[in-house]
Amino acid sequence: MAYSAFKVFKEAITGHRGWKPVWRTPEPKKEYDIVIVGGGGHGLATAHYLASQYGIKNIAVLEKGWIGSGNVGRNTTIIRSNYLLPENEPFYELSMKLWENMEQDLNYNTMVSQRGVLNLIHSDSQRDVFTRRGNAMKLAGADAQLLEQEGVRKIAPFLDFDNARFPIKGGLLQARGGTVRHDAVAWGYARSADRLGVDIIQNCEVTGFNIENGVCKGVETSKGAIGAKKVALCVAGSSSKLMAFAGRRLPIETHVLQAFVSEGLKPILPGVITFGIGHFYISQSDKGGLVFGGDIDGYNTYAQRGNLPVVEHTCEAGMAIMPMLGRNRLLRMWGGLIDMSMDGSPFIDKTDIGGLYFNGGWCYGGFKATPASGLCYAHLLATDTPHDVAKGFRLDRFLRGGMIDENGAGAQPNLH
Ligand SMILES: Cc1cc2nc3c(=O)[nH]c(=O)nc-3n(C[C@H](O)[C@H](O)[C@H](O)COP(=O)(O)OP(=O)(O)OC[C@H]3O[C@@H](n4cnc5c(N)ncnc54)[C@H](O)[C@@H]3O)c2cc1C
C-alpha cells in the first residue's frame, strides 16, 4: 500500500477502513543470511538499506520489546551535521542528505523539518572555536553561518542577551538542521524493510550467541535459537550487555539521558537553540510543547528513568538563557539508555569474532546519524569493507591512539 494524497482523501470519505498494518508479525525462520539485533532506528535503517541498496533480503531484525521502544522513540528529535573533525563531518553530512530525501525514499511522512539549529556563543574564544567548526563544515559541503549578536536577536529576541555569566555574543547557525518526528523514523524504516521481505520480530530478546571456533553462527533468543551467516549488533544502550555474552568488553558506558516536554504553547521558538556551556537544547514540537534536554545523569545504569538533580540542572540551564521558561509548566519527561563511548564518537566495525559485527557508541547524538549509520553498516555487512565516510569508526582506535574526540574532552562521558 503506497501512501498518497489521493489515498488519504479516499480513506477520509470512506471511514478509514482501508488502512492496513504496515508490517507483518512473522515467526522466526531457522536461519537467515543476516540477523540484526535491535529494532531501533539504526537496526531498521540497516535492514532497509541492505534490502534496497545491496539486494540482501533474507534478514531478520530481532527486537526485545516493540519497534520504537528504545532511544529512537525517546530522543529530543534534533538533526544536524555541525561537526569539526574529518572522521565525523562527512558522515553526518551524508546523514543530512539522506534525511532530506527520506520521505520520498520511504514513501512515509517522517515530518523532516529543517527549521535550523543555532549554537549560542558566549565568549570571544568560543567564537574562535565555532568559526573553525563552521569552516570545517563548509569544507565538507555542509552549510554554516556565523551570526553576530544582532543576527541572533532577529531570530530569538526572547533570549537573555545580557546575562551576567553567559552573555550571548553571537551564534553558529546551521539552517539545514532541524527536527524529525522520531518514532515515525522507526515506523517508516520498518514498513519499508518489511515490504522488501525483511522479517521484523518483536518481543524476541537475544540472550546469547552461538560461537563455534571463533565464528558466530547465530543467536539464542527468547523464541529459540536462530542461525545466521552474519550477526549485526545494533542495541545502543544495551551494547555492553550484549557484547558480554560474547565475552568482550567495550570502551562504552551506559548512562540515562532524560528528555522533557512542556505544556503546549503558541509558536514561539523558530528552530532548535542550543546552549552548550550550560548543556541545554530546546525546540518546539508541532503540537506546541517545548521539547528540551540537558546532561546525562552522572552514573552508570540500565534504568530507563532519571533523577531529580539533573531535572533541576536542566531547568536552571534553560532559565539562564531563556527566563520566560519559568512561567511554562512541565508536562512529561522520560529517560533513555545511551551508549557513551570514551571519545564521544561511534563504532561501525567488525569484531574479532568471525561473523559478528558491531554498531554503537552513539552518545547523545545517534538519532541524527540514523540514516547514514544504517547505510554504512549495511555497506560493511554486504561488502566486508568500511564505507568511505565511516572508516574512522573502528573498535581498535583506542589501541592505535586514533581517538575521534570532537570536544577534546578525554574519557569523560558527560562532556561529549
Ligand atoms: C533523552 C534522549 C534524547 C536524545 N536526543 C537526541 C537528539 O536530539 N538528537 C540525536 O541525534 N540523538 C539524540 N539522542 C540519541 C539517540 O536517540 C540514540 O543515539 C539513537 O536513537 C540510538 O540508536 P537506535 O535508534 O538504534 O537505538 P534504540 O532505539 O535504543 O534501539 C536499540 C534497540 O535494541 C533493543 N535491544 C536491546 N537489547 C536487546 C536484546 N538483548 N535483544 C533484542 N533487542 C534488544 C532495544 O529494545 C532497542 O529497541 C537522544 C537520546 C535520548 C535518550
PDBQT file of the ligand as one rigid body, heavy atoms in Angstrom, charges set to zero:
ROOT
HETATM    1  C1  LIG A 501      16.511  11.561  26.007  1.00  0.00    +0.000 C 
HETATM    2  C2  LIG A 501      17.335  11.407  24.775  1.00  0.00    +0.000 A 
HETATM    3  C3  LIG A 501      17.470  12.476  23.901  1.00  0.00    +0.000 A 
HETATM    4  C4  LIG A 501      18.224  12.338  22.734  1.00  0.00    +0.000 A 
HETATM    5  N1  LIG A 501      18.240  13.375  21.843  1.00  0.00    +0.000 NA
HETATM    6  C5  LIG A 501      18.876  13.227  20.648  1.00  0.00    +0.000 A 
HETATM    7  C6  LIG A 501      18.790  14.249  19.674  1.00  0.00    +0.000 A 
HETATM    8  O1  LIG A 501      18.105  15.262  19.858  1.00  0.00    +0.000 OA
HETATM    9  N2  LIG A 501      19.464  14.078  18.512  1.00  0.00    +0.000 N 
HETATM   10  C7  LIG A 501      20.215  12.968  18.263  1.00  0.00    +0.000 A 
HETATM   11  O2  LIG A 501      20.840  12.894  17.232  1.00  0.00    +0.000 OA
HETATM   12  N3  LIG A 501      20.272  11.948  19.171  1.00  0.00    +0.000 NA
HETATM   13  C8  LIG A 501      19.612  12.048  20.354  1.00  0.00    +0.000 A 
HETATM   14  N4  LIG A 501      19.638  11.019  21.270  1.00  0.00    +0.000 N 
HETATM   15  C9  LIG A 501      20.412   9.806  20.986  1.00  0.00    +0.000 C 
HETATM   16  C10 LIG A 501      19.688   8.850  20.034  1.00  0.00    +0.000 C 
HETATM   17  O3  LIG A 501      18.339   8.722  20.387  1.00  0.00    +0.000 OA
HETATM   18  C11 LIG A 501      20.380   7.474  20.059  1.00  0.00    +0.000 C 
HETATM   19  O4  LIG A 501      21.769   7.627  19.894  1.00  0.00    +0.000 OA
HETATM   20  C12 LIG A 501      19.880   6.543  18.951  1.00  0.00    +0.000 C 
HETATM   21  O5  LIG A 501      18.472   6.530  18.906  1.00  0.00    +0.000 OA
HETATM   22  C13 LIG A 501      20.423   5.139  19.190  1.00  0.00    +0.000 C 
HETATM   23  O6  LIG A 501      20.167   4.263  18.131  1.00  0.00    +0.000 OA
HETATM   24  P1  LIG A 501      18.826   3.363  17.972  1.00  0.00    +0.000 P 
HETATM   25  O7  LIG A 501      17.749   4.247  17.489  1.00  0.00    +0.000 OA
HETATM   26  O8  LIG A 501      19.144   2.211  17.124  1.00  0.00    +0.000 OA
HETATM   27  O9  LIG A 501      18.596   2.939  19.490  1.00  0.00    +0.000 OA
HETATM   28  P2  LIG A 501      17.341   2.243  20.175  1.00  0.00    +0.000 P 
HETATM   29  O10 LIG A 501      16.060   2.783  19.667  1.00  0.00    +0.000 OA
HETATM   30  O11 LIG A 501      17.582   2.299  21.657  1.00  0.00    +0.000 OA
HETATM   31  O12 LIG A 501      17.467   0.758  19.624  1.00  0.00    +0.000 OA
HETATM   32  C14 LIG A 501      18.124  -0.314  20.274  1.00  0.00    +0.000 C 
HETATM   33  C15 LIG A 501      17.112  -1.426  20.399  1.00  0.00    +0.000 C 
HETATM   34  O13 LIG A 501      17.773  -2.612  20.828  1.00  0.00    +0.000 OA
HETATM   35  C16 LIG A 501      16.834  -3.343  21.594  1.00  0.00    +0.000 C 
HETATM   36  N5  LIG A 501      17.525  -4.352  22.398  1.00  0.00    +0.000 N 
HETATM   37  C17 LIG A 501      18.314  -4.162  23.480  1.00  0.00    +0.000 A 
HETATM   38  N6  LIG A 501      18.746  -5.350  23.953  1.00  0.00    +0.000 NA
HETATM   39  C18 LIG A 501      18.232  -6.310  23.140  1.00  0.00    +0.000 A 
HETATM   40  C19 LIG A 501      18.299  -7.719  23.126  1.00  0.00    +0.000 A 
HETATM   41  N7  LIG A 501      19.003  -8.401  24.049  1.00  0.00    +0.000 N 
HETATM   42  N8  LIG A 501      17.634  -8.396  22.152  1.00  0.00    +0.000 NA
HETATM   43  C20 LIG A 501      16.908  -7.736  21.186  1.00  0.00    +0.000 A 
HETATM   44  N9  LIG A 501      16.801  -6.378  21.183  1.00  0.00    +0.000 NA
HETATM   45  C21 LIG A 501      17.450  -5.676  22.128  1.00  0.00    +0.000 A 
HETATM   46  C22 LIG A 501      16.156  -2.258  22.445  1.00  0.00    +0.000 C 
HETATM   47  O14 LIG A 501      14.917  -2.686  22.957  1.00  0.00    +0.000 OA
HETATM   48  C23 LIG A 501      16.025  -1.110  21.440  1.00  0.00    +0.000 C 
HETATM   49  O15 LIG A 501      14.770  -1.081  20.814  1.00  0.00    +0.000 OA
HETATM   50  C24 LIG A 501      18.895  11.113  22.461  1.00  0.00    +0.000 A 
HETATM   51  C25 LIG A 501      18.762  10.031  23.334  1.00  0.00    +0.000 A 
HETATM   52  C26 LIG A 501      17.973  10.166  24.475  1.00  0.00    +0.000 A 
HETATM   53  C27 LIG A 501      17.818   9.000  25.399  1.00  0.00    +0.000 C 
ENDROOT
TORSDOF 0
